[in-house]
Every structure is written in structure tokens, then in C-alpha cells.
Amino acid sequence: MKRQLLFLVLIFICYSANSQIVNVESIRRVSDTSKWSGFTKLTFDLTKNKNSILNIQNKIHVQYLYNKNMILFINQFDFKELNDSKLISKGIQHLRYNYLFNERFAWEIFAQSQYDQISEIDFRGLVGAGPRFKLLKSKDYNFYIGLLSMYEYEKSDDDLGYITHKSFRNSTYFSFSLFPKNTITIVSATYYQPLYKKFKDYRISNDTSVVISIFKNLALNIGFTYLYDAFPAFGVPKEQYKLTNGITYSFN
């Protein structure tokens, strides 16, 4: 059961926070037996009373394993509208490839595109690569560290107009998975992303999830996400966070 539990967490939109860093660790599968795994979700809500509220959410997380190769794809789209006025619009597409050289060393390559209205990101494109190391592993826990580099192109829209940034960032992450019981999994990842040319310009993100299995493919999850951006877009707070809970249905 421990090796079959899929770390897939359904995230519900919260106005008080919005993460800009994708936590791949929270949905990376540890099983080597199933080639395909993942989940998909589409939500459409239309409410009409004194106000007209439209809510659309789509989430697709798919992973493919074959021998020493792993391909992971993430697509998330969120849109909220109140009386024909757009409140929230964001989307992320993330593609990652891993090649496992041995039990403790893998090489990662990834590409990502996103936009985020709350964080004033009109478009952000990322491409990067680097090594991933397995520090410790047992039937009760896994510990990993990734030392990646990435190129970032960002176009932000704030009160000062459109601003374009092109830069190279480090993307170091530390992650762990704990299995205190057969029905409980705790997975956490912390990302540190400074500019190479200006280390005081950095982002720190932590995503921690607790997944409690209810049935074979159904689980309750509780998550906390924290983001700190030393130099966000104009008018955007440096700190953002959210607490989430939901139900996950996985396939394998």
C-alpha cells in the first residue's frame, strides 16, 4: 500500500494565496510497477442570485514510467468571473523528463509556461535541467535533493505597464516523503530559486501535503503552501500562502 499511494493533491483556489512555483514532488509517483498513472478533474459552476458567478477549473496530472525513463505532465487552469468581471485567471503547463542513471542519481529536464493574474504575471516561460539525488530511502521514508539551473522569461503587467525580464536562476529543492502508517503519507518540498547575478533576488516556496487513504484509490488530503518572493511585481505582496483540503481519486 505504501508503494502504491499516489501523491496527487487537488488544489482549490483561494483568494488569499497563489503559488508561482510548481511543486512537482507532490504528484511524483514512487512506484516502478505501473507505466501510466495520474488524475484529471474538470469543474464548472454557474451561480445566479444577486450576482452571477462563473467558476471553471481543470487539472490534469499524468506520469509515464518506462525502464529508466519518466515523463511527467501537469496542466492546471483556473478561472473565476463575477458579474462579467474577471476575478482570477491562471494557468500552468509543466513538462518534465527524468533519466535514472542508478538508484541514487537521475538527470532532470523541464519546461514550463504559466500566467497568473493575481501575481501580475502576464507570461512566464521556464526551461531548465540538472541532477537529482536520492539522499536516503527506506520503507518508511524517502529524501531527495535537486540542483537545477533554469532560464526564465517573464512578462509582467502592473500599474507601470508591461515589464520584461530575462534571466538565469538556480532552482534547488529538498523533498521528503514519510510513510508513518500504511494509510498515511506526508510529502513536502522546499524550493529555493535565486538569480545567479543577484542572489538577493530569490523565491522560496514550500508545499506540504498529508494524504490519508480512505479506500483503494480514494484519499483525503490536507495541504499547506507558502511562497516568498523577494522582488514580486508592483503591488503584489512578498508573502503568499494557503491551506487546502480535498478528496483525491487516483488511477494506476
N, C-alpha and C positions, 0 to 999 in steps of 0.2 A: 504493500500500500504506500509505503514511504516513497518508493521509486516511481510510483505511478501517478502521484499527485501532481497536477499541472498548476504552475504558478500563474494563473490568469486572473486578474482583478478587474472587475467592471468599475470604471470611474464615473461618478455622477458629477455634473457641472455644479460648481459652487461660485457665487459671485465674489466671495472674499479672496479667492486664490486661483492661480492658473499657472501650472508648471510649464517652463520652456524647455526643459531637458527631459528627453525620453528615457525612462528607466527600463532598459531592455532586460535587466536581471529579473524584474518582477514577473516576466512572462516567458523567460527562457526555460525550456524543458530539460530535465536532467536524465530522462530515460533514454537508453540507447536501443530500445526494442521496437518502438513504433516509428515508422518513417514519417507519417503525417500526424500533426496534432495542432490544436488551436481552437478558436471560437469566433463566432460572428454575432453581431447584435445590431438590429435596426429598430429605432424607436421614433414614433411620430405621434405627437399630441397636439390637439387643437382645442382650446378652451374659449368659450364665448359667454360672458356675463356682462359686467360693466365694461370690461376690457376684452380685447381679442388677443389671445396668447398662442403663439405657434412655437413648438419645440421639436427639433429634429436632431437625432443623434445616430451616428453609425460608427461601429467599431469592428475591425477585422484584425485578428492576430493569428498568423499561420506560421508554423515551423515545419521544416522538412529535414530529416536526418538520413544520411546515406554514407556508410563506412566512416571516413574521417571528415566528411563534409556536412556542414549545417547551414541552411538558409533560413533566415527569419524575416518576415514581412509584417509591418504594422501600419494600419490605416485608421485614423480617427478623424471624425468630422462632427462638429457641434454648431448648432445654430439656434438662436432664440430671438423671437420678434414679439414686440408688444405694440399693438395698435399701429402696425405698418412701420414701426421704428425698430431697427435692428439693435438688439441689446448685446448679444455675444455672437461672435463668429470666429471659429478657429479650426484649423486642420493640420494634421501631421501625417506624413508618409515617410516611413523608415524602412530601409532595406539593409540587411547585414549578412555577411558571409564569414563563416569560421572554417579554418582548416586545422585539424587536430594533428600535430606532429607526433605527440606522445601523450601519455596520461596527464602530464602536468603543464604542457605548453601548447598553445594554439595561436594562430595569427588571425586577426580580425580586419575586415574591410567593410566600411559602411558608407551609405549616402542617405541624406535626409532633406526634406523640404517641409516648410511649415509657414503658416501665417497665424497671427494671434492679435485680435482686435484689442483685448484688454491691455496687453503689454505693448501696444503700438507697433507691432511688427507687421509690416506690410508683406514682407517676404524674407525668409531666412533659408539659405541653402548651405548644407554641410557635406563635405567628403573627408574621410579620414581612414587611418589604418594604424595598426600597432599590435604588440604582443599581449596575450592574456595568460596569466599564470595561475595554476591551482596551488594554493599555499598549503591547505590542509583538507583532508577528506576522511570521513568515516560514515558509518550508517546513521549517525546522529547529527552530522553537520558537514558543511562544505564552506571553504573560504577561498576567495579569488581576488586577484588584483589585475587591473588592466592599465597599460601605459601607452595611450594612443596620442596621436597628433592629428589635427584636422585643419582644413581650410574653411573659412566662414565668409559668406557673402550675405550681408544684411541690408535691407532697405526698410527704414522705419518712417512712420508718418506721425508727426506730432504738431504742436502749435507753431513750431518754427519752420514747418514744411518737410519735404522729403529729405532724409539724410541717408547716405550710403556708406557702409563700412565694408572693407575687405581686409581680412587679417588671418593670421595663423594662431591657433590656440592649442595648448596642451589639454588633453582630456583624460585625466587619471581617475580611476574609480576603484573602490573597495567594496566588495559584496560578500554576503554570507547567507547561508540557508541553514536553519535549525529544524530538527525533527524531534521535539520533546516527546511526542506520542505519535502513534500510527495515524491519528486523525487530525493532527495539528502540524502546520508548517509555518515558520516565520522566515520571511525573506526580506533583506534590507540591502540597499545600495546607496553609496555616497559618492557623488561626482565632484571633482574639483577641476575647473576649466579657466585657467588664466591665459591672458595674452602673452606670447613669447616676448614681445617688445616692451610690454608694460605689465609687469606681474601684479601691480595693484589693481588692475582691471581684471576682475575674476568673477566667476559664478560658482556657488556651492549649492548642491541640491542633494537632498536625502529623501528616499522613498522607502517606507517600511510597511509591510503588509503581514497580517495574521490571517491565515486561511484555515478554517475548521471544516472538515469533511462531514457532510450530512448523510449523503448516500454515495454510491459509487462514482458518479460524475457530477454531483451537485455539492456545492460548498458555500459556506458563509464566509465573507471576508470583511476585514476591518483594515483601513489603511490611513497612513498619515504622510503627507508630502510637504516638504519645506524647500523654498528656493530663496537664495540671497544673491542679488546681482549688484555688484559694487557701482556699476555705471549703467543703470537702466535708461530707457528712453525718457524724455522730458515728461514729467507729470506722473510717472509710474513709480510706485513705492519700491524701495530696495528689497523689502521682505515680502514674500507671499507664502501662504500655507493653506492647507485644507485637511479636513478629517472626513473620511468617506466610509461608507459601509454598503454592502450589496450582496447579491447572490451570483455565483459563477456556475455556468454549465460548460463543461469541457468535453472534448471528444478525443479519442486516440484509437 
